[in-house]
Amino acid sequence: MIRIENLRKEYPGAVPLSDVSVTINDGDVISIIGPSGTGKSTLIRCINLLEKPTSGKVFLDDMEITAPGCNLTEVHRKMGMVFQSFNLFGHMSVVENIMAPTMDLLGMSAQEAYDNAMKLLGTVGLSDKALSWPDELSGGQKQRVAIARTLAMNPDVILLDEPTSALDPTMVGEVQSVIRDLASSGKTMMIVTHEMSFARAISNRIFYLDEGGIYEEGTPEEIFENPKREKTRRFVKRLKVLEIDIESRTYDFLGTQSLIEDYCVKNQVPYSLAKQIHLAFEEAVHQCIVCTMEKPRVHLTIEYSQENESAAFALEYGGNKMDIFEDGDEISVSILNKIVHDQKYSWDENREMGNSLEFHI
């Protein structure tokens, strides 16, 4: 079991982890997901003490491994690490790469180390590459050797840092297959990954990192089907978000259209959908709301889903109760009805911007 208490990691000008407290149970297979720069790799490197935490504590089986004087060699025997970049020794053959740490750190004889290495090469499907040199292998084969080398130490915990990110897409599947087999072996595993379908299939727990810590955690079903928090929802649904505030009838209409155009280009929104987003903004926001109010206040959120190439509008606006699909400009509403669906309107008289409207394109 791993227990983390108030872990913090600072770098000059950045604090990827501000306060992390969590327990990893024996046999857990945990995928760590989240946007770039949110501390995913930093977290597992701190757990393995490859990075020294700025503050906080990490316990392994009730032993505080962050305590001064802790035996790091013993920690690294119990916690193996698989890196993005393989880290194989180029001057050693494949089998020697696997043998070396078991002889140096576990005191195995050469014959024991060789037998163990060959068994593990069979496990990862590379028995025929035992005498090859690392530069004779494909990226996927190198990563499988790196996994076999980690397994040779028989660690209690295996940490994997983006194990497929450096691979050609054609090689990803072979490494994922090995990791899937490992996940069913009962080993405790933590995997930093950007492959969402892989994370969902392999894990019993998901950590979504953001805002300096574990922003949300749950089962794969909870995180991928019913996330509770907004940033998690946007990430797992692959939503690209643009927010616009309008507080005057004389706002920069052309500048706002340019902002929407840049958003569509940056996120590779299909041309036909981009045209409909522009049209929906002009008719729903500009014509039906801004142009009808003396002092408009509008907050618009546009969400583009890369998963299904659709867009959602969420509008909050002030003024009197007004559902634009019931009370808006007749021509604008006629245009909107041709391109939008699933309209949902609500009114809350206790809010400054009491009108809420959602629709999809």
N, C-alpha and C positions, 0 to 999 in steps of 0.2 A: 504494500500500500504506500502511496505517496501522499503526503499532506503538505499543502502550501499555505503559509500564513503571511498575509500582508506584504507580498512580494512587490518590490519596486525596482525598476531599472532605469537609470538616467544616463544619457549621453550629452555631450555639450550641445545645447540648443534643442534637445529632443528628450521626451519622456515617453517611450513606447508603452511601458507598463507602470501604472501609477499605484495600483493596489489590487493584487490578485490573491484571493483566498479560495482554495478548492481542495477537494479530496479525490484522488484517483484510486479506485478499488482494484484489488487483484483481479486480473482477467479482463479489465475494461479495454475496449478498443475505441479510442477517442480520436476523432478527426477534428483538427483545428482549422477553421476557415475564417475568412474576412478579407477586407481590402488590403492592398499593399501598404506597408508602413504601420500596421497596427500591432506589431510585436509578436507575430506568430512564431517566427524562428527564434526570436529573442527569448520567448517563454521556454521552449524546450532546451535551449542552450543554457539558460539559467538553471533549469531542473538538473541538467547533467553537469553543471558547474564549469562548462566551457566558457561561460560568461559569469562573472561574479556579480550577484545581485547588489544593488546599491543599499537596500535594506530588506528586512523580512527574513523568513525562515523557510527552509525546505527539509522535510523529514522523509526518510526512506525506512519503512518498517520501524517507526518510532525512534530512529537514530537521526539526530539533526546533522545533516551533511553540510549545512552552511556554517556550522560552528567552527571557530578557529582550531586548527590542528587536526581536522578531519582527514582521514586517509583517502586521498583522491583516487589512488590506484584501486582501492577496494570498491569505491563508488563506481568507477568505470568498468569494473568487472561485472557489477550487478546491473548496470544500465548501458546498453549498447546503443550506438548512434550510427545511422545511415544518412550520408550527406547527399546533397545535390550533385556534387562533382566527383563522386566515386572514391578519390583519394587512394588509388591503388599504387603500389610501388612499381615503377617501370622497370627496375633492374631485377625484379623477381618474377618467376613464372606465376601462373594463376594459383597453383596448389601451394607454392611457397608463400604467396600473399596471405593465404588462409592459415597456414601452419605457423607463421612467425609469431603472431601475438599469443597463441596458445602455448608455445614453447617459452616465450619470454615472460609472460604474466601468470600462466597457470602451471608452469613447470612440467609440461608434458614432454615425454621423450619424443625423438624424431619420428619413431614408428607410430606412436599413439597419435601424434599430431597429423601425420600423413593419413592414417586410417580415418580419422575424424574429418579431415578436409575432403577426402574422396567421398565419404558418405554424404556430406553436405553438398558437394558439387552434384551428386546424383539427385538430391532433393530439389535443387534449382535447375536441373536439366542441363548441366554443363560438364558431365564426366569426361566427355571427349576433348574438352579444352584445358585439361589439367596442366599440360606442359606448354601451353601457348603463353605468349607474352601479352601483357595488357593492351599494347598498341595494335595487336592483331584482332582484337575483339570489337564488336559493335557497341554502341552506347548501352543498349539494353542488356547485353551480355556482361559488360563491366559492372552495371548496377546489380545484376544478380550475383556476381562474384562478391561485391561489397556486402550484400545481404548475407551471403554464406559466411563471410569473414566475421560479421557481427554475431551470427548464430553460433559460430565455433566457440565463442566465449561462454555460451550457455547463460546469457543474462536473464535476469528476472523481468526486466523492462527493456523494450526496444523503442527508441525514438527515431522517427524518420522525418527528415527535413526536405519537403518537396522532392520525393524520390524519383518522380518522373518528369520534372520540369526541364531538365537538360536534355531530354530525349527527343529524337525524331518521333512524330506522331505514330509512325508505323511500329515503333518499338515499345510504346507505352503499355500495350496490352500484356506483353510477356512479363513485364515487371509487376504489373498489377495482379496478375495471376499468382505469382509467388507470394505477394503480400496477402492476398486473400487466403491462401493456404495457411500462412502464419497466423492470421487472425482467428482461425478455427482451432489453433493448437493450444489455446489457453494462456498464451503469453500476454502480459500487459503491454499495450502498444499505444503510442501517441503519434499521430501522423499529421504533419502540416501539408495541406494539399489545396490545389485550386480546382481539382476535378470533382465537381459536385456529385455527379452520378456515382463515382467511385466512393466518395465519402458516405453517401447514403447507403450504399450496398454493404459496406464493410464494417461500419461502426455500430456500437450500441449507445454511444453518446457523441454529441456534437458540441464543440465550443465555438461560438461566434465571437471573435475579438474585435473590439472597437472602443473608443473613448478611454483608452488606457487600461483595459482589463477585459474580463469575460462579460461581454455586453448581454449575452443570452446563452443559455445552455439547455439541452433537452435531448430527447431521443431523435433519431432521424425523422420520424413521422412528425414530431412536434415542430422541429426547426424548419423542415422543408414543406410541410403541408399547412401548419397552423402557427407560424411564428407570432409571438406575442408583441414584439417590439418593432417599431417602424424601420429602423436601419437594417435589421435582420430581414424583414420582408422584402425590402428593396434589393438587398444583396442576393438572396436566394432566388428571387423571381427575375433577377437580371434586369432590374428597372433602372432606367436613366432618368434623372429628375431635373426639371427646370422650375424654379420658383420666380414669380414676377409680382411686384407690388405696384399698384397704381393709386395715386392719391390726388389726382387733378384731371380735369377735362382737357387741360393743355399739356398732358404728358407727351413724351417723345414717341409718337406712334410708329414712325419709320424706324427709329432706333430699336424699339421693342420687336418689330418684325425682323430686324437684322439679328437681334439676339436669338430669336427663335430659329432663324435660318442657320446660324452658327451651331446651335444645339443639335439641329437635325443633321448637319454635315458631320460634326464631330462624332455622333453616335451612329452614323451610317443608317439613318432612317430612310426606308425606301422612298423614292421620289413621289409616288402617288400618295403615300401616307403623309409625307411632309406637306404636300399641297393642301390636304384636308386639315392638318393641324393649323396651318396659316388661316385657312378659311374659317375654321371653328373659332379661332381667336378673334378674327375680325367681326364675325357676325354675333357671337355670343357675348364677348367681353366688350368690344368697342361699340358696336351698334346698339345692342340691347341693354347694356348696363351703363357704360361710361357716358354715352351721348344723351342718356335720359336723366342723368342726375346732375344737380348743380354742384355738389361736392362729393364726387364718387370716392369710395374706398373699396379697393378690390385686392384680394390676395388669390393668385392663380398658381396652381401646381399642375404641371404637365408631367406625366409618367409614360415613358416609352418602354415597352416590354420587348427585349431582344428575343425572348423565348417564342412569342407568337406574333411578333411584328404588329402590335396594336398599341394604341395610345389611350390614356385616360386623362380627363380633365377634372380637377377638383377646384371649385370656386367658392370663396367666401366673400360676401360683399355687404355693405351697409345699406342704409335707406329703409324704406317701408317694405313690408312683405311683398315679394315679387318673384314668382316662378317664371323665368323668361319663356319657357315653353307654353305657358298659359297666357302671359301678359306682355310678352315681348313684341318687338316689331314684326308685323305679319310676314313681310318678305324674308327677313332674316330667319325667322322660325321655319319658314318653308324650306329654305336652303339647308338649315341645320338638320331638319328631319330626314333629309336625303343621305346624310353622312354619319349621323350619330345613332347610338342605341343605348339601352339600359339607363335612361335618365332617372335620377333620384334627387328629389328636392326636399328640404326640410327648413323649418323656420323656428328660431328661438328668440323671443322678444327680449330676453335678459342679456343677450350678447350684443356688443357694439356692432359687429358684423353678423347680424342675425340670419341672413340668407345663406344657405349652403346648397350647392348644386354639384352633382357629379354626373358625368356621362362618358361613354366610350366611343372611340372611333375605330 
